[in-house]
Amino acid sequence: MNRMILANLVHRPFRTIISVVAVAIEVTLILLIVGLSIGMLEDGRNRQAGIGADIMVQPPNSSLLMGVSGAPVSVKVADKIKLLSHVVAVAPVVTQLSTAGVVEVIDGIDMDTFDAVSGGFRYLSGGPFQGPDDVIVDDLFASSKHLKVGDSIETLNHQFRVCGIVEHGKGARKFLPLKTIQELIGAQGKATIFYVKLDNPDNADEIVRAIKRIPGMQQYGVHSLKEYLSLMTSSSVPMFSTFIDTVIAIAMIIGFIVIFQAMYAAVMERTRDIGILKSLGAGKLYIVNVVLRETVLIAISGVLLGIVISYAARAGLRTKFQTLPILITKGWLLRATIIAIVGSMLGAFYPALKAAQKDPIDALAYE
């Protein structure tokens, strides 16, 4: 049977190749789009954790996604928080989402308070802000744009001088002076998030409750770092799971249609062959087994090709866009494999049944 299956696939090489490529596209679509989505979520999560704060305070109705919330409030909120016991430092930060050219989040920081909370940047070259028109960028952004200290870049329709390049992993990839970004977006004296450093992280839950008891702050989003990290998952972010399910559904439809068309055409071409097999005693289960085993072989070949293409595409994208995180995990490799094989089997199921139901007399007389 195995020799017959291979002969059937080789008999129409172009159709077989098209089917394999279709499955590969299905796998690549899942791995790259899902990998990019999860990678961006994980990257944002890690960079927020890298700041080193123990508590994060956001205005009411703010999004967990940094830079998406807006809704700025007075920086004087920091003064109220600093009065609480166990609070060592509070850093007000303005997060601004920019869509000029590329989508990016820019942080406006007060250097003294941000350093007190985060422990300070690790400068690879240059140093802190020297003036209101300075910008600090991380090493990945600098490398992707071929920037060095002293270069000029345009951000928020304003020219800035790169004063420092820092190790990535602490918040955004671009940092502007707090007062400068407040003036540029018309939010003087405002902030969109407050990072709180405690004398002991074990006191986080106690201080979270204390912040919510401050008059006027009952509706604020106050999260310990541990709670925030637990919330930044694919199941917690609005519409994220729906997006992933949509991508998977589209990928399955692509695989289903191509495999269905290929195997249906193959069955029609092999009508006489099926009649010969049945006349030799082959039962319906045998015929179904032949068609489905051909499909599995195509699917496995497509999965392997799709995985190779996905890793090659990720390497190419990382070379071109160094700040683009694409996370391909073993779990999603397994899921993509199962989805591709199941979709292919579903696409081949009807052609297999149709082949099994052919009458051997009619099949032998077929021209």
VEXDREN-2710 file (C-alpha; in Angstrom, 1 decimal):
% VEXDREN-2710
k/r/px/py/pz
1/MET/0.0/0.0/0.0
2/ASN/2.8/2.4/0.9
3/ARG/4.4/2.0/-2.6
4/MET/1.0/2.6/-4.2
5/ILE/0.4/5.8/-2.1
6/LEU/3.8/7.2/-3.1
7/ALA/3.2/6.3/-6.7
8/ASN/-0.1/8.2/-6.6
9/LEU/1.5/11.3/-5.2
10/VAL/4.3/11.2/-7.7
11/HIS/1.9/10.7/-10.6
12/ARG/0.7/14.3/-10.3
13/PRO/3.7/16.1/-8.8
14/PHE/2.5/19.6/-9.4
15/ARG/-0.8/19.0/-7.6
16/THR/1.0/17.3/-4.8
17/ILE/3.4/20.2/-4.5
18/ILE/0.6/22.7/-4.5
19/SER/-1.2/20.8/-1.7
20/VAL/2.0/20.6/0.4
21/VAL/2.6/24.4/-0.1
22/ALA/-1.0/25.1/0.9
23/VAL/-0.5/23.2/4.2
24/ALA/2.8/25.0/4.7
25/ILE/1.1/28.3/4.2
26/GLU/-1.5/27.3/6.8
27/VAL/1.2/26.4/9.3
28/THR/3.3/29.5/8.6
29/LEU/0.2/31.8/8.9
30/ILE/-0.5/30.3/12.4
31/LEU/3.1/30.4/13.6
32/LEU/4.0/33.8/12.4
33/ILE/0.8/35.8/13.2
34/VAL/0.2/34.1/16.5
35/GLY/3.9/34.2/17.3
36/LEU/4.0/37.9/16.6
37/SER/0.9/38.6/18.7
38/ILE/2.1/36.6/21.7
39/GLY/5.6/37.9/21.2
40/MET/4.5/41.5/21.4
41/LEU/2.4/40.7/24.5
42/GLU/5.2/38.9/26.2
43/ASP/7.7/41.6/25.2
44/GLY/5.5/44.3/26.7
45/ARG/5.0/42.3/29.8
46/ASN/8.7/41.7/30.3
47/ARG/9.6/45.4/29.7
48/GLN/7.1/46.5/32.3
49/ALA/8.5/44.0/34.7
50/GLY/12.0/45.2/33.9
51/ILE/11.3/48.6/35.3
52/GLY/11.5/47.2/38.7
53/ALA/8.4/48.8/40.3
54/ASP/6.5/46.9/42.9
55/ILE/3.1/48.6/42.2
56/MET/1.6/50.3/39.2
57/VAL/-1.1/52.9/39.5
58/GLN/-3.3/53.9/36.5
59/PRO/-6.2/56.3/36.1
60/PRO/-9.7/54.9/36.2
61/ASN/-10.9/53.0/33.0
62/SER/-7.3/52.7/31.8
63/SER/-6.2/49.7/29.7
64/LEU/-3.6/47.2/30.9
65/LEU/-1.8/47.8/27.6
66/MET/0.6/50.6/28.2
67/GLY/0.3/53.5/25.9
68/VAL/-3.3/52.7/24.9
69/SER/-5.0/54.1/27.9
70/GLY/-4.7/57.9/27.7
71/ALA/-6.8/59.4/30.5
72/PRO/-4.0/61.4/32.1
73/VAL/-4.3/62.7/35.7
74/SER/-2.3/65.2/37.8
75/VAL/1.2/64.3/38.7
76/LYS/0.3/65.4/42.2
77/VAL/-1.2/61.9/42.7
78/ALA/2.5/60.9/43.3
79/ASP/2.6/63.2/46.3
80/LYS/-0.3/61.4/47.9
81/ILE/1.2/58.0/47.3
82/LYS/4.6/59.0/48.7
83/LEU/3.0/59.7/52.1
84/LEU/2.1/56.1/52.6
85/SER/4.4/53.9/54.7
86/HIS/6.8/51.5/53.0
87/VAL/6.8/53.7/49.8
88/VAL/10.4/54.5/48.8
89/ALA/9.8/56.3/45.5
90/VAL/7.0/57.1/43.0
91/ALA/7.7/57.8/39.4
92/PRO/5.0/59.6/37.3
93/VAL/5.3/58.6/33.6
94/VAL/3.5/59.8/30.5
95/THR/3.0/57.0/27.9
96/GLN/2.2/58.1/24.4
97/LEU/1.2/55.9/21.5
98/SER/2.7/57.2/18.3
99/THR/1.6/55.9/14.8
100/ALA/3.8/58.1/12.7
101/GLY/5.6/55.7/10.4
102/VAL/5.5/52.8/12.9
103/VAL/3.4/52.1/15.9
104/GLU/5.4/52.7/19.1
105/VAL/5.0/53.6/22.7
106/ILE/7.1/56.5/24.0
107/ASP/7.7/57.1/27.7
108/GLY/8.1/60.6/29.2
109/ILE/10.0/60.3/32.4
110/ASP/11.4/62.3/35.2
111/MET/15.0/61.0/35.4
112/ASP/15.4/61.3/39.2
113/THR/12.2/59.5/40.2
114/PHE/12.5/57.0/37.4
115/ASP/16.0/56.1/38.4
116/ALA/14.9/55.8/42.1
117/VAL/12.2/53.2/41.1
118/SER/14.1/51.3/38.4
119/GLY/17.6/51.5/39.7
120/GLY/18.7/53.5/36.7
121/PHE/19.5/52.7/33.1
122/ARG/22.6/50.8/32.0
123/TYR/24.1/53.1/29.4
124/LEU/25.9/51.5/26.5
125/SER/26.9/55.0/25.3
126/GLY/26.1/58.6/26.1
127/GLY/24.2/59.4/29.3
128/PRO/21.1/61.0/30.8
129/PHE/19.1/64.0/29.5
130/GLN/21.1/67.2/29.1
131/GLY/18.3/69.4/27.8
132/PRO/14.6/69.4/27.0
133/ASP/15.2/68.2/23.4
134/ASP/17.2/65.0/24.3
135/VAL/16.0/61.5/23.8
136/ILE/17.2/58.2/25.3
137/VAL/16.7/55.1/23.1
138/ASP/17.4/51.4/23.8
139/ASP/20.0/49.4/22.0
140/LEU/17.6/47.4/19.8
141/PHE/16.0/50.6/18.5
142/ALA/19.3/52.2/18.0
143/SER/20.7/49.2/16.1
144/SER/17.6/48.9/13.9
145/LYS/17.8/52.6/12.9
146/HIS/21.7/52.7/12.9
147/LEU/21.7/55.5/15.5
148/LYS/24.5/56.7/17.6
149/VAL/24.8/59.4/20.3
150/GLY/24.5/62.9/18.8
151/ASP/22.2/61.8/16.0
152/SER/18.9/63.6/15.4
153/ILE/15.5/61.8/15.2
154/GLU/12.0/63.0/14.7
155/THR/9.5/62.0/17.4
156/LEU/6.0/63.5/17.9
157/ASN/6.7/66.0/15.0
158/HIS/9.7/67.3/17.0
159/GLN/13.5/67.0/16.5
160/PHE/15.4/65.3/19.3
161/ARG/19.1/64.6/19.9
162/VAL/20.0/61.1/21.0
163/CYS/21.8/61.7/24.3
164/GLY/22.0/58.1/25.4
165/ILE/21.7/54.5/24.3
166/VAL/20.7/52.1/27.0
167/GLU/20.2/48.3/27.4
168/HIS/16.7/47.3/26.4
169/GLY/14.2/45.9/28.9
170/LYS/13.0/48.9/31.0
171/GLY/9.7/50.2/29.6
172/ALA/9.5/51.8/26.2
173/ARG/12.2/52.0/23.5
174/LYS/12.2/55.8/23.5
175/PHE/12.4/58.0/26.5
176/LEU/11.7/61.8/26.5
177/PRO/11.9/64.3/29.4
178/LEU/8.6/64.3/31.3
179/LYS/8.0/68.0/30.9
180/THR/8.8/68.0/27.2
181/ILE/6.3/65.2/26.3
182/GLN/3.7/66.9/28.5
183/GLU/4.1/70.1/26.4
184/LEU/4.1/68.2/23.1
185/ILE/0.8/66.4/23.8
186/GLY/-0.8/69.3/25.7
187/ALA/-0.9/67.5/29.0
188/GLN/1.1/69.8/31.3
189/GLY/1.3/68.5/34.8
190/LYS/-0.3/65.2/33.9
191/ALA/0.8/61.6/33.9
192/THR/-0.7/58.3/32.7
193/ILE/0.9/55.9/35.1
194/PHE/2.7/55.9/38.4
195/TYR/5.4/53.4/39.2
196/VAL/5.8/52.8/43.0
197/LYS/8.9/51.3/44.7
198/LEU/8.5/49.8/48.1
199/ASP/11.0/49.0/50.9
200/ASN/9.9/45.4/50.6
201/PRO/7.9/43.8/47.8
202/ASP/6.0/41.6/50.3
203/ASN/4.2/44.8/51.4
204/ALA/2.7/45.3/47.9
205/ASP/-0.8/44.0/48.7
206/GLU/-1.1/46.1/51.8
207/ILE/0.0/49.3/50.0
208/VAL/-2.4/48.5/47.1
209/ARG/-5.3/48.5/49.6
210/ALA/-3.9/51.7/51.2
211/ILE/-3.7/53.5/47.8
212/LYS/-7.4/52.6/47.1
213/ARG/-8.4/54.1/50.4
214/ILE/-6.9/57.5/49.5
215/PRO/-9.8/59.9/48.9
216/GLY/-10.6/60.2/45.1
217/MET/-8.5/57.1/44.2
218/GLN/-11.0/54.4/44.8
219/GLN/-11.6/53.8/41.1
220/TYR/-7.9/53.9/40.1
221/GLY/-6.3/50.8/38.6
222/VAL/-3.8/49.7/41.3
223/HIS/-1.9/46.5/40.7
224/SER/1.0/44.8/42.3
225/LEU/3.7/43.7/39.9
226/LYS/2.7/40.0/40.6
227/GLU/-0.9/40.8/39.8
228/TYR/-0.1/42.7/36.7
229/LEU/2.1/39.9/35.3
230/SER/-0.7/37.4/35.9
231/LEU/-3.2/39.7/34.1
232/MET/-1.0/40.2/31.0
233/THR/-2.0/36.9/29.3
234/SER/-3.7/36.2/26.0
235/SER/-6.9/35.2/27.9
236/SER/-7.0/38.5/29.8
237/VAL/-6.4/41.0/27.0
238/PRO/-9.7/42.0/25.3
239/MET/-10.3/40.4/21.9
240/PHE/-6.9/38.7/21.9
241/SER/-8.3/35.2/22.0
242/THR/-10.9/36.1/19.4
243/PHE/-8.1/37.4/17.1
244/ILE/-6.1/34.2/17.5
245/ASP/-9.2/32.0/16.9
246/THR/-9.9/34.0/13.7
247/VAL/-6.4/33.4/12.4
248/ILE/-6.6/29.7/13.1
249/ALA/-10.0/29.5/11.4
250/ILE/-8.7/31.3/8.3
251/ALA/-5.7/29.0/8.2
252/MET/-7.8/25.9/8.6
253/ILE/-10.2/27.0/5.8
254/ILE/-7.2/27.5/3.4
255/GLY/-5.9/24.0/4.2
256/PHE/-9.4/22.4/4.0
257/ILE/-10.3/23.9/0.6
258/VAL/-7.0/23.0/-1.1
259/ILE/-6.9/19.5/0.3
260/PHE/-10.5/18.9/-0.6
261/GLN/-10.0/20.1/-4.2
262/ALA/-6.8/18.1/-4.6
263/MET/-8.1/14.8/-3.2
264/TYR/-11.5/15.1/-4.9
265/ALA/-9.7/15.6/-8.3
266/ALA/-7.5/12.6/-7.5
267/VAL/-10.5/10.4/-6.7
268/MET/-12.2/11.4/-10.0
269/GLU/-9.0/10.6/-11.9
270/ARG/-8.6/7.2/-10.2
271/THR/-12.1/5.9/-10.7
272/ARG/-10.9/3.0/-12.9
273/ASP/-8.0/2.3/-10.5
274/ILE/-10.5/2.1/-7.6
275/GLY/-12.7/-0.3/-9.6
276/ILE/-9.7/-2.6/-10.1
277/LEU/-8.8/-2.5/-6.4
278/LYS/-12.4/-3.3/-5.5
279/SER/-12.5/-6.2/-8.1
280/LEU/-9.4/-7.6/-6.4
281/GLY/-11.3/-7.6/-3.0
282/ALA/-10.4/-4.2/-1.5
283/GLY/-13.2/-3.1/0.8
284/LYS/-14.5/0.4/1.6
285/LEU/-12.2/0.8/4.6
286/TYR/-9.2/-0.1/2.5
287/ILE/-10.1/2.6/-0.1
288/VAL/-10.7/5.2/2.6
289/ASN/-7.4/4.2/4.2
290/VAL/-5.5/4.8/1.0
291/VAL/-6.9/8.3/0.5
292/LEU/-6.5/9.4/4.1
293/ARG/-2.9/8.1/4.2
294/GLU/-2.1/10.1/1.1
295/THR/-3.5/13.1/2.8
296/VAL/-1.6/12.5/6.1
297/LEU/1.7/12.3/4.0
298/ILE/0.9/15.6/2.3
299/ALA/0.0/17.2/5.6
300/ILE/3.1/16.1/7.4
301/SER/5.3/17.3/4.4
302/GLY/3.4/20.6/4.5
303/VAL/3.9/20.9/8.3
304/LEU/7.6/20.4/8.0
305/LEU/7.9/22.9/5.2
306/GLY/5.8/25.4/7.1
307/ILE/8.0/25.1/10.2
308/VAL/11.1/25.7/8.1
309/ILE/9.5/28.7/6.3
310/SER/8.4/30.1/9.7
311/TYR/11.8/30.0/11.2
312/ALA/13.4/31.4/8.1
313/ALA/10.8/34.2/7.9
314/ARG/11.4/35.0/11.6
315/ALA/15.1/35.2/11.1
316/GLY/14.6/37.5/8.1
317/LEU/12.2/39.7/9.9
318/ARG/14.5/40.0/13.0
319/THR/17.3/41.0/10.7
320/LYS/15.2/43.8/9.1
321/PHE/13.2/44.7/12.2
322/GLN/15.2/44.0/15.3
323/THR/12.5/45.3/17.7
324/LEU/9.9/42.9/16.3
325/PRO/9.3/40.1/18.7
326/ILE/8.1/36.8/17.2
327/LEU/7.7/34.0/19.7
328/ILE/7.5/30.5/18.2
329/THR/6.9/28.1/21.1
330/LYS/6.9/24.3/21.3
331/GLY/3.3/24.5/22.3
332/TRP/2.3/26.4/19.2
333/LEU/4.4/24.1/17.0
334/LEU/2.4/21.2/18.3
335/ARG/-0.9/23.1/17.9
336/ALA/-0.2/24.2/14.4
337/THR/0.8/20.6/13.5
338/ILE/-2.5/19.2/14.9
339/ILE/-4.6/21.9/13.3
340/ALA/-3.0/21.3/9.8
341/ILE/-3.4/17.6/10.0
342/VAL/-7.0/17.7/11.3
343/GLY/-7.9/20.3/8.7
344/SER/-6.4/18.2/5.9
345/MET/-8.1/15.1/7.1
346/LEU/-11.4/16.9/7.2
347/GLY/-10.8/18.1/3.6
348/ALA/-10.1/14.6/2.4
349/PHE/-12.9/12.9/4.3
350/TYR/-15.6/13.4/1.7
351/PRO/-13.5/12.4/-1.3
352/ALA/-12.4/9.3/0.6
353/LEU/-16.0/8.3/1.3
354/LYS/-17.0/9.0/-2.3
355/ALA/-14.1/6.8/-3.5
356/ALA/-15.2/4.0/-1.1
357/GLN/-18.8/4.1/-2.4
358/LYS/-18.0/3.7/-6.1
359/ASP/-19.5/0.6/-7.6
360/PRO/-16.7/-1.7/-9.0
361/ILE/-18.7/-2.5/-12.2
362/ASP/-19.3/1.2/-13.0
363/ALA/-15.7/2.0/-12.1
364/LEU/-14.2/-0.6/-14.4
365/ALA/-16.4/0.6/-17.3
366/TYR/-15.4/4.3/-16.6
367/GLU/-13.4/5.9/-19.4
END
